[in-house]
Amino acid sequence: MTLPHAPRFAYYDGKIQSASSASSFQTIDPATAQPIANIHTTTHGAIDSAIASAAKAFPAWSATPPIERARILQKAAAILRSRNDELAKIETLDTGKAFSETSTVDVVTGADVLEYFANMVGGGGLNGETAQLRPNAWVYTTKNALGVCAGIGAWNYPIQIALWKSAPCLAAGNTMVYKPSEFTPLHSTLLAEIYTEAGVPQGVFNVVQGGGEVGAYLTQHPGIAKVSFTGQVSTGRKVAGSAAGGMKYVTMELGGKSACIILPDADIDQAVDGAMMANFFSSGQVCTNGTRVFIPKGIKAEFERKLLEKVKHIRPGDLFDPNTNFGPLVSKPHYEKVKSYIKYGIEVDKATMLCGGTDKPAWLASHSNKDYTNGYWVLPTVFTNCTDDMKIIKEEIFGPVLSILTYTSIDEVVSRANDTDVGLAAGVFTKDLNLAHQVIGRLEAGITWINTWGESPAEMSVGGWKMSGVGVENGRKGLEAWVRNKSTLVEMGGEVPTVFAKL
């Protein structure tokens, strides 16, 4: 597939820039392990130029009336929707996710978030508050843009996460320098071009390319007012620590080891569907995955039987076939990591494997595209008879690996679900909604679901507890994360209170 306007360089001053160095890296098609494009690493000097471009654009953009910013961003959302399939195909090439997913989720939900924040600021979402203190004195607050912000994206939902960061950032009047993951960079300058086409002034949205070293330079830069990062906990701790040294604002959306709790009265079919979504959607490469599935001992056998029946409906294959609903893992390093966890679960943890494993999927041998045999494909894997001390239960795998644990009481399962240093997501399946709310209220997680799993609409603020992050994205609170508050006390009586008045 020929890539339109293949993003190979940085983007700032409203255009794609020429290579600033000979250093480059390849982005790889995970389905075939074949290279797609060379991406030139952005040098420190070019990053400085991108930040300078953003700083130059900030005064005018932040002073642009919110309703005018809203119109521009709404146009960008319309362009995204009009080019949905084109962008989704590029996301499929870059991430290995099936086109049936990228065409209905990734671009669509990103455009929803952009439209949501455009409408919010256009409708007065940046208005402050007033309070009368006494007849001649009152207080008012204003919400002010931060300045130049850095967005550091993740590889599992590239364009969606880029929009989750840039939409509220730009809507609030900030400018952004965005660094995509080096594993999935193809969306980045395409998004920049769409913003430019929609009327976003040059310098308001900029792109730099590279790995951790580029991200570290961006995070530490004195010209950056805020860092928004999505990724694993260990990297997020470093990013947050570096940003804190410069007293920068931060939003950290990090990993988890989330609990999916099936209560005794749950509809088994609905619970199995939820567990499937919580573990195998996007080939398990979702930070909110409910990888610890807690089942009452009394329904364990029935749950496992129905789960194995439904696993048969997972359909890997040609990623552009509308019937395909399961793809490879994103990269060779991640493929090797997930396989090592599965192997550890079998050989060291001694968990019982109901399906899956480390072997290459058998269907690869008969697939018409022989390059698929080189891709990063793994089997959906289910472990049972698991215990809380197992490595596969304690550590985030970020692949299609579902682990089943049993429990005997609600107090027990809540305690065990909370016994982790991360707290990103959790969910409960039950027919008793009163009980569901009680259990959810006791779970230490920032994103929760009842009788469903995974949906994160634009209106829903999402963010982790404990080591799973700082701050939230989306929803009304998501806009607050991109502004700073100014409070002003107005004395209208003409008298300044003072302890030095004449006696």
N, C-alpha and C positions, 0 to 999 in steps of 0.2 A: 504493500500500500504506500503510495506517495504521500508524504506529509505536506499539507499546505503551509507555507511560511514556517518551515521547520525551525523551532526555537533552538538556536545553537549558541547564542551569546547573551549578554546582559541587555537590559532594556531600561533606558532612562533618557531624560530630555525629550520624551515623547516618541522615541524611535529605537529600533534595534541597533545596538552598537557593534562595531567591528571587534574582533578578538583583541584583548589587551595583553594576552600572553599565548605561548604555544602550548601551555598545559591544558589538557582536555580529558574527558572521561566519556565512556559510552553508556547510553541507556539501552537496556536489553529487553527484548520481548520474552516474558517469562514462559510463554507457552512453547517456545521453540529454542530458547537460549541463544537466539540470533540477535546481533546488534541492530538497533533501529537508527540511531543518530549519534554523532559526536557532539558533546556539549563542552564549550570552552569555559574553564574555571575563571571566575572573575577575580582580578588582582585587587590588592588592597587599594591601589590608586584608583581603580575603576569603582570600587565600593565607595570610596570617598566622593567620587564624582556623582554617583547615584544619590548619596545622602545630601550632597550640595544641591542637586537638582530638586530633591524633595523639600529642602529647606527654603529654596528660592520660591517654590510654588506655594508654600504654606500660608503666607500672609493673605494672599488674594483668595485662596480656596477657603480658608477659615472665615473670611469676611463675606463670602458669597452667601446670600440669604438661604436659609435651609430649604425653602420651597424650590429654589433654583437648583440646588444640589440634588434635591429629590427628583426633579424632572430628568436630569442627566443620568442618574443611577437607574431610574425606571426604564430609560431607553436602553441602557446596558443590559438590564434583565430581559428586555424584549429581544435584543440581539442574541443573547445566550439561548433563549428558547427557540428562536428561528434557526439556530445552528446546532440544535441539540444532538442530532444523530452524528453529524460530523465530529463534534467534540467528544461524543461518547465513544466513537470508534477509536479515537486517539487515546482516550483513557483505557480502553480495552487493550490496545497494543502495549501501552506503557505499564499497566498494572496486572494484566492477566485476568481481570474480571470479565465474566461473560457480558456480551453486549446486551443481553436481556436485562441485566442489572444496571450497567452504566447508562443505558438509554432511558431508564425509567426512574433512576434514583439519583445518580451523581450530579449531573448537570441540572436536572429538574429541581432538586432540593436546594442546590446552591443558588439558583435563580430566585427561588422562593424567599430565601434569606435576604438577598439583595433587595428585592421588592419590598419585603417587610420593613427593613430599616429605612429605605427611601420613604415609604409611606409614614413611618413613625416620625421622622424629623420634619417631613412636610406638613404633618398634622400637629405640630407643636410639642413633639417629644423632647425637645431640648429646653423647654420653658423651665424656669426656676420656681422658687416659692417665695411667698411673702408672709410676714407675721407682724402684727401690731403689738408693740411692747407696752405702750402707754399712749395717751392722746397725742402727744407731740413727737413720738419716736416709733420707728418701724424698721424691720430688717427685711432685706431681699437677698436672694441668692441667684447666681448665674452659673451656667454650665459652660465651661470653656474648653476648646480643643487643646490637646496636649502638645502637639507639634509633629515631628517626624517620628514615626513608629516603625518597628521592625516586626515583620510576620515571618515565622519560620514554620514551614508546612511539614506534613507527614506524607508517607508514601501510600497509605492505604485508601485514602479518599482525596486525591490531589486537588482537583478543581473545586470540590465541595468545601474542603478546609480552607483553600485560598479565599473563597467567597465568604466563609464564616468569619474570617479575619478582616478582609478588606472592606466588606459591606458596612459594618458599624463604624470602622475606622474612618472611612471616607465620608460616610453620612454625617458623622460628628464634626467634620471639618478638618481632620488630620490628613497628613500625607503618609505614604507607606513605601518602605523598601522591603520587598518580599523575596525570601529565599525558599524555593521548593526543595523537597528531598532530592538528593542526587540520584536516587533510584527511579523517580517518576517526575522528571522535569518538563515533559513535553507540553503540558497545559499552560505553563507560566507566561510565556510571551504572547501566546494566543489570547489569554485573558487580558494582558496589557493592551494588545491591539484593539480588543473589543471595547475596553474602557475609553481608549483614545477615539475610536469611531463614534462612540456615544456622546462625546463632547467633554470628557474629563480632561482638564488642562494638562499640558506636558509637565512632568515632574510630580504629579499627584500620586501616581502609582508606578513603581519602578521594580525591576527584577534583577537580582544577582544570582549567579549560579555557582554551585560547589558543594563540598561536604562540610564536615564539622569545623574545619579551620575557618572557612568563610563565615559560618554561623557564629563562631566565637568572636571573630573580628567585628562583626555587625553588632553583636550583643554588648561588647565592651566599648563601642564607639561613643565618644562624648556627645555626638550630635543626635543620638537616639534618645527619645523621651520615654518610650515604652517598648517592651518586648512581649510578643504573644507567641507562645511555643506549644506545639503539639508533638508528643513523642513519648518515649519510654521514661520511666521514673529516674533512672540513673543519669540520663542526659539532662532531664528537666532540672534536677538538683543543681547541676553545674551551671546551667543557663540562668536559673533563678539566683544562684549565689553571685554570679558575675554581674547580673543586672542590679542586684541589691547594693553592690559596692558603689555603683554610680547613682544610687537612690532613684532608679528608674521604676516606673510602674510595670507590673507584670501580670500576665494571665498565663497560667500553666494548665494545660489539659493533658494529663499523663495516663499511665496504664492502670490496670486493675486486675483483680482475680475475683470476679463477681459471683455472687450466690444466686442461683435460681431455685426457689423453694417451692416444692409441690406439697400442698397441705392435704391431709387425708381425704377430704371431701371433694377434691378437685375433679373436674371432668378430665379423664385420662387422655382422651384424644386431643383436647385443647392443650393440655400440659405437654404432651409429646411434641405437638406442633411448636409450642413456645420454646422448648428445649432445642429443637432443631434450628429454629431461627437464631437462638442464642449461642449457637456453636458452629453452624455450618454456612451461614450466610457470608458472602465474600470470602469463602474458604477459611472461615474462622479468623480472618484478619481484621477484627473489630475490637477496639479497646474496651467496649462495654460488654463484651461477651460474657454470658453466664456459664462459665466453664465448670463451676462446682454445682452440680445438680443434686439437691437434697431430696430424697424420696422416703416416705414412711415405709418401714419394713414390710407392712402388710400389703402394699401395692407394688412392691419392687418387681416381682416376676411379671405381672401384667404390663407394667410400664416398659420394661425391657423388651418384652415380646412385641409390643406395638411400635416401639422405637426402631427395632431391627426391621420391621416391615416397612416403615416409612423411609429408612435410610436407602432403601432400594429405589426411591423416587429421586435421589440425587443423580443428576445427569451430567457428568463431565463430557467434554467433546469439543467440536469446532466452536470456538468462542463467538463466532458470528451467526451460528445456528440459533434461531429463536427458542428452540427446545432445550438448549444447554443452560444449566443453572449452577454450574460449579466449574471453577477454573483452577489454575496452578497457583503456587505461592509466588510472591513478587520477585524474588531474587535468589541466586544460588546460596549466598550466606544464610538467608533466612530459611531456605529449604533444608539446608544441612542442620540448622539449629532445631527446627521442628522435628526432623527425623531423629535427632539425638534424644529429644525428650520422649518420643514414642518408644525408642529402644530402651531408655532408662526405665520407663514405666513397666515394660515387659520384664527386663532382666534384673533390675535392682529393686524397684518398688514392689515387684511381684503382683501388680494389679491384674485382674482377669480381663483379657481383651476379648470383647464380644465381636468386633469387626474391625477391619482396617489393618494397620501395621506399616512397616517400612518398605514393603515390596513396591515395585513399580506397578501401577494399575494395569491389569491384564488387557484392557481395551486398547491400550496404546499400540500394541503389536499389530492390530488390525486396522488402525486408523489410516485414512488415505493420505494424511499429511505426515510423512515419516519424520519430519523435523520435530513433531510433538514428542517423540521418544526421548529427545534431549531436554525437554522442558522440565519445569520444577513442579511436577505433579505428585501429589500425595493422596492417599486414600482417606476418606472420612473414618475416623477412629473413635471407638467407644470403649472406655474402661469401666469396669464395675468392681465391687468389693474393695473400694478405695478407702483409705483412712487419712485423717487430717495431717499426719506427719509425712506423707509421701511428697516427693519432689514435684510430681506432676500436679499435685493439689496445691502446693504452696507457691509455686512460681508461675509467672505468666508465660504461656507457650505461644500464643498469638497464631494459632493454626487450628485446623479442623479436628480438635481433640476434645471429646466430651467425657467427663468423669462423673460417675455416679457414687454418691454416698448415702447411707441410710441413717435415720434418726428415730427416736421414740417419743419425744415431746417437743412442744413449741419452744419452751424455755431453752431446751438443749440446742435446737437448731439455730435459734437466734444467737445464742452465745457462740456457737461454732462459726456461724456465718460472719460474725464480727471479729473473729480471732485472726486478724490480718492487719498489716500496717498500711494497706491500701483500702480505699472506699469509694470506688468510682460509681458502680451501679449495683442494683439488686432488683429482684422481682419475685412476686408471689402469685401462685395459681390456686384459686379456691372459689367455691360457690358462695361462701359467706363473706360478703363485702365488709361487714363490720369487723370481722376478724382480720380480713386483709389489711384494712387501715391500721389496726392495732399492731400487726406484725411489721408493716412498712414503717410505722412510727418508731419502732425499736431498732431498725437496721441502720448501720452506720455507713450510709452511702448517699451521694449527692444526686444520683439519677435513679429513679425507681419506676417500676411498672407493676400494674395489677392485671392479671389475665391477658397479658400481651408481652411483647419484648421488642426492643430495638428502635422503635420509631422516635425520632427527635425532630419534631416540626419547628419551624422558625419561631413560633410563639413560646416554645418551651426552653427556659433557661437550663443549661446543662453545665455541670462542673463537679469535680470530685472532692471528696473529704480526705482527711489524713494525707498520706503521701501521694494521693491521686491527683493533686493539683491545687491551684490557688485561683480564685475568681470563677466567673461563669462566662459562657458564650451563649448568644441568642437570647430571645425574650427581651422584655423591657430592661431587665438588669444587665443584659449584654451590651446595651448602649451606654449605660452608666460607666462601664469599664473603660470607655474611651474618652472620658471628659474629666476635668477637675473642677472642683467647686470653689466659688468665690462668694463669701458672705459680706454684706455691707450693711452697717447700721447707720440710719439717717436720723439726725436730731433736727427737728423742724422748729423747735422753740427758740432757737438762737442763743441758748445758754449751754455752756460746756460744764458738766458736773466736775467739780474739783474739790479736793480736800484743802486747797490753799485759799479758799474764799475768805474775805475779810470778816472778822468777828464783829 
